[in-house]
Amino acid sequence: MGGLEFTYEEDTYCPWDRFLPVAATAARYLPQGGKVADIGCGVGSLGLWLGFHRPDARIFGFDISETAVRLSISNAQRLGVKAHYAVADGLGACKGPIDLALANLPYEAGEGDDPRYVAGIGGYEVVCRAFLQARYCLSPKGHIVAYSDTAHAVGWMKMWRLLRFEPVEYRQTDESGSTVWVVKDAAS
Ligand SMILES: C[S@@+](CC[C@H](N)C(=O)[O-])C[C@H]1O[C@@H](n2cnc3c(N)ncnc32)[C@H](O)[C@@H]1O
């Protein structure tokens, strides 16, 4: 991804090239020396891309999968990026304040048991929970940079409104309609 290689195991694979615009967009919103929480970090790709290109950043990553966290730690060591990881549900283990949250989380509705993709009721359960947690961890000037697929873009827009987050930027990143969102707490 963007010139970096990440080690993965079969059940942690994600096509990170597709998500590079999330990390590239995040770099524009990250203040000097800022603290980053990569929610659902997978093998660490987004946060590590950011940490590699912005060595001033302080990178923290969380995933519900122990395998993902183990691979994030080894990818960070191999790339020489200083980052801290923990197994957690959303931002449950995050000690704020953070300046930026990265969120490429599961978004599909359904009954499947693959936590990479299945987000629960209507496809929004994991995402809503993580965003509500973010409200208590984000610094007043903080941003969340998130990814959604085409099928969920309208639903995400409604979700921001309900949760009182406000999009400050959104951009389709490919012809299929995948979207990178930058949002902030409407109340801050
Ligand atoms: C679509 S993958 C994206 C991985 C990574 N962010 C990337 O861009 O390559 C979603 C990730 O969210 C994790 N995940 C699922 N439910 C979670 C939860 N409740 N809390 C934290 N992470 C979760 C999965 O284990 C998986 O690694």
The ligand as a Tripos MOL2 file, in Angstrom:
@<TRIPOS>MOLECULE
LIG
   27    29     1     0     0
SMALL
NO_CHARGES

@<TRIPOS>ATOM
      1 C1        -12.9550   -3.8600    6.9210 C.3       1 LIG1
      2 S1        -11.6820   -4.3570    8.1090 S.3       1 LIG1
      3 C2        -10.5560   -2.9680    7.9240 C.3       1 LIG1
      4 C3         -9.2070   -3.1690    8.5660 C.3       1 LIG1
      5 C4         -8.2910   -1.9410    8.4970 C.3       1 LIG1
      6 N1         -8.8820   -0.7750    9.1530 N.3       1 LIG1
      7 C5         -7.9560   -1.5970    7.0610 C.2       1 LIG1
      8 O1         -8.3320   -0.5210    6.5890 O.co2     1 LIG1
      9 O2         -7.3020   -2.4090    6.3950 O.co2     1 LIG1
     10 C6        -12.5240   -4.0430    9.6540 C.3       1 LIG1
     11 C7        -11.7020   -4.3380   10.9260 C.3       1 LIG1
     12 O3        -12.5200   -4.0060   12.0630 O.3       1 LIG1
     13 C8        -12.3080   -4.9740   13.0790 C.3       1 LIG1
     14 N2        -13.4800   -4.9560   13.9840 N.ar      1 LIG1
     15 C9        -14.7040   -5.5500   13.8180 C.ar      1 LIG1
     16 N3        -15.5140   -5.2720   14.8400 N.ar      1 LIG1
     17 C10       -14.8020   -4.4920   15.6880 C.ar      1 LIG1
     18 C11       -15.0930   -3.8670   16.9420 C.ar      1 LIG1
     19 N4        -16.2850   -4.0000   17.5310 N.pl3     1 LIG1
     20 N5        -14.1130   -3.1490   17.5420 N.ar      1 LIG1
     21 C12       -12.8940   -3.0280   16.9730 C.ar      1 LIG1
     22 N6        -12.5490   -3.5830   15.7850 N.ar      1 LIG1
     23 C13       -13.5010   -4.2940   15.1510 C.ar      1 LIG1
     24 C14       -12.1260   -6.2710   12.3070 C.3       1 LIG1
     25 O4        -11.4730   -7.2500   13.1050 O.3       1 LIG1
     26 C15       -11.3000   -5.7940   11.1030 C.3       1 LIG1
     27 O5         -9.9130   -5.8590   11.3790 O.3       1 LIG1
@<TRIPOS>BOND
     1     1     2 1
     2     2     3 1
     3     2    10 1
     4     3     4 1
     5     4     5 1
     6     5     6 1
     7     5     7 1
     8     7     8 2
     9     7     9 1
    10    10    11 1
    11    11    12 1
    12    11    26 1
    13    12    13 1
    14    13    14 1
    15    13    24 1
    16    14    15 ar
    17    14    23 ar
    18    15    16 ar
    19    16    17 ar
    20    17    18 ar
    21    17    23 ar
    22    18    19 1
    23    18    20 ar
    24    20    21 ar
    25    21    22 ar
    26    22    23 ar
    27    24    25 1
    28    24    26 1
    29    26    27 1
@<TRIPOS>SUBSTRUCTURE
     1 LIG1         1 GROUP 0 **** ****
